[in-house]
């Protein structure tokens, strides 16, 4: 059994998807569809930058989604069998839902553009931060956050990425102050992340109320295959639950370790990573080494499929 998995924010790079657009007409048409839906050329930002503009969350999110869906459509045009399950890391959950035919790409790319803008404006620039904690179990990181977090100095476990990495998020001062505490508890490293806002924590609460009417205006269908949701790490095939799952995702932790374990429990033995980068392949190798992952973000990789 095979799953399709989709990366989240952080995988963007200037030049992304340009080889796909050059070599596959369906990929080029996908990027053009995104431009038309957004009313500006995200494809030009993807191709030429500048990097600072591509890094803005409102641009990054539709760029990564467009790259991922372009790969999906190339695979489909090549006659690749439909996946037995799908999952996406944070933003990648939207690509997973498109791949499962639960939401339309045009509506999804508009939604994530607005989602990114809401996230960017939720916390004043410089007030929030995120950091990757290396070498400490995720439950221990979460417990230390809970012990030290206060409303005026909030810090929470945001992403349970793999067995060796958990990302924390919150007020910048609280995130920075927790570094020495985590190292004293056994963390090998605590690395500040170059992000524009503290995602997947309670500071994103304003985004939930702004995003809900956007998502409720979209058609949500029952997915064609199980979609493992970030916030529950459980498979879902009920279209009526999608909006609430995506809203909960805004402030909830990305439970990626458990999501990959769920894929294994569903019988998944192979996964295709669809979109820019190869970060998810590394995570899955550390979580469930029996699942083999092929990263398919480039023309070369796609042409190499047997």
N, C-alpha and C positions, 0 to 999 in steps of 0.2 A: 504493500500500500504506500501511496506517495502523497505528501502534503506540499502545498505551495506556501511559502512564508515570505513576509514582506518587511523591509527595514523601516526604521523611523528617522526622526530628525538627527542630523549629524553625519549622514551618509552623502550629503550634497557636495559637489565639487564642480568648479567651472569646467565646461566641456562635457558634462554628463549627457548621455543619451545621443550624442551627435553621431557616433558611428552607427547607432541603430537607425536614426533618421536617414542616414546616407544609404544604408544597405537594404532597408526594409520599408517599402511604401506604407504599410499599415502603421509602422512606428511613427513615420513622418506625419501621417494623417492624425494620429493620436495627439501629437504635440500641437498641431494646428487646431484641433478640436478644443484643447485646453486654452489656447490663446483666444479663440472665439468666445468661449464660455466666460473667461475672465475679463475680457475687454482690454487686455494689454498682453504684450508678448513675453510670457514666461519662458518660452522656448529660446528667445534671444538672450535672456538672462542666463539660462542654463548653458548656452553656447559660449557667450562672450563675457559674462559677468557684468559689472565688476563684482568681485567676491563679496564685498561689503553688502551690496544689494541682495545678492543671492542668499546671504546669511540671515537677512531679515526674516523673521519667522513667518510673516504673511506671504513671503515669496518662496521660502524653503519648502513649506508644506505642499503647495501645489506642484512644485518642481519634482519632489521625490515621488509623489503620487503619480504624476504624469509619466515619469520614467518607469515606474513599476507596472503601470497599466499598459504602456507600450510593449514591455517584455511579455506580459500576459497575452496580448493580441498577436504578437509574433509567434509565440508558442502555439496558440490556437490555430493560426494560419498554417503552421507546419504539421498540423494534425496530432499534436500531443494530446494524450488522454486527459480528461478532466481530473482534477485532484480529488482525493478521497476526503481531504480536510484542508482547511486553510487557517492561517494565523498571521497576525502582524504585530510588530512591536510599536506600541503607542500609535502614532500617525499611521503606521502600516496596517492597522486594523481596518482603516477605510479602504485601502487597496484590496485587502482580503475580502471585504464585503462586495466590492466591485467584481472581483474574480469569481465570487460565488453567486453573482447576478442578483444580489439582494438590493443594491442601489445602482443607479446609473452613474457613469463616469462624469458626465457633464455636471450633474448636481453635486457630486462628491468633490470635484475640483473647486467649485464655487464655495462649498461648505468649508473645506479645509483652509482656503484663502481667508475666509472670515474668522475661522477658528484661530488661525495664526495671528490675525490682527487683534482679536480679543485678548489672546494670551499676552501679546506684547504690551498692551495697554493696561493689563490688570495690575501690574506692579511697577511703580516708577523705576526708571532705569538706574541701576546701581544698588537698588535696595535688596534685590534677591540674588541668590547664587545657588549653584549645584556643585557637588563634588563626588568623585568616584572613590569608594572605599575598597581597597584591595586586600584580600587575605583574611577577612573576618566573616564568619557565617552571617547570612542575611538576617536571621532571627535575632542574633546578638546585636547587629547594627540597629535594627528596629527598636529593640529594648532600650538601648543607650539613647537613641533619639527621644523616645517617650519619657525617659527619666530626666532629660535636660531641656525639653521643649517648653516654652511658655508663650502665651498669646502675643506678647510684644517681642519675643525672640524665638520664633517658631522654626523648628527643624524636624523633618520627617524622612523616613525611608521612602524614596520615590520609585526607584526601579530595581527590582530583584533580577539582575541581568543574567547571572550564572552563579555557580557555586563559589566563585572567588571574587565576584564583584557586585557590590550594591551601591546605587547612587542615592545620595541624600539631597534634599532641597529645602529651602526656606529663606528666612532673612539672612542677608549676607553675613552679618556679625555673628549670628548663631551658628551658621554653617562653619565659619572660620574658627570659632571658639571650640567647636566639637572635634576638630582635627586632632589636637593633642590627647583628648580623652579617648578617642578611638584608637590611636596609636598605643596608648598606655594599656588598652584592653587587648592588644595583639594585632591590630591592623598593620600590614607591611607598609602601605602607602595610602595617603589621602590626597587625591589630585583634584585641584580646581578645574572645572570644565568651562570652556568658552561658550557659554550659552547666553541668550538675551533675556531670559526670564526663568524663574524657578518653577518648572513644570511638575505636575502630578503631586501637588501638595495643597494644603488648605488655602494658601494664598491665591490659588486659581479659582476660588469660589465665585467671583463675579463673572467669570467666563461661562459657568454652567447656565446661569439665567439668561445670558445673551445668546448662547448657542442653541438652547432648547427650541425657540421658535424657528430657527433656521432648519434644524433637523426635522421638526414636526411638519414643515412645509414640503418635505421630500417624500417621494414614494418609497416605502420600505416593503420589500417582498421576502417571503421565506427563502433563506439561502438554499442553493442546490446541494450543498454539502455542509457538514458541521464547520462552524466558525468558532474557534476557541477565543473567547473574549478575554481581554487583558485583566479586567477587574475581578472576574470570577475564576479565571483559568479553567472554565468549563465550556464544553461545546454547546453551541446554540444553533437551532434551525427554525426559530420562531421570529418572523419579521416584526411582530408586535413588541418584541423585547429590545430591538436594536437601539432605539432612541435612548432609552434609560441606560443601557449599557455604555453607550458612547458619552452620555452626560456624566455618568459615574466615573468614567475614565479620566475626566478632566482633573479631578482632585484626588482620585484614587491611585494607588500604587500599580505599576506595571508588574504583574506577577508572571514574569517570563519563565522563570525556572519551573514553576508549576504548570505553565501552559505547555512547555515542551514535554514535561512528564505526562501530561494529558494526551498529547499526540502519540507518545509511546504506548500509552494504555489503549488508545484507539487502534493500535496495530500498525502505526506508521513505521516503516523501515527506511524510507528514503524521502528526502526533501529537496525541493528546488527553491533557492533563494532568489527572488525576482525583484530586481531594482539595483540601485547603485551600491557598491561596496560589498564586503564579505564579512561584516561584523557578526551577523547572526550565525554563520557557519562555525566561527570560533566559539561562540557561546554554546551552541548545541553540542559541539564536540566535548565540552566540559560538563554538560548537564546529562546528556544521553548519548554516549559515544557509539552506541549500536545503531543510531540513526545516521546514515550517510547523507551529506549535504553537498549539492552542486550549486555553485553561485553562478547565476545567469543574468548578469547585468550588462554584458557587452555583446557586440556582434560576433566576435571571435568565439565566445563561450557558446552562444546559440548555434553557430555553424558547426561547432564541435560535437553537438549532440548526435548520438548514433541513431 
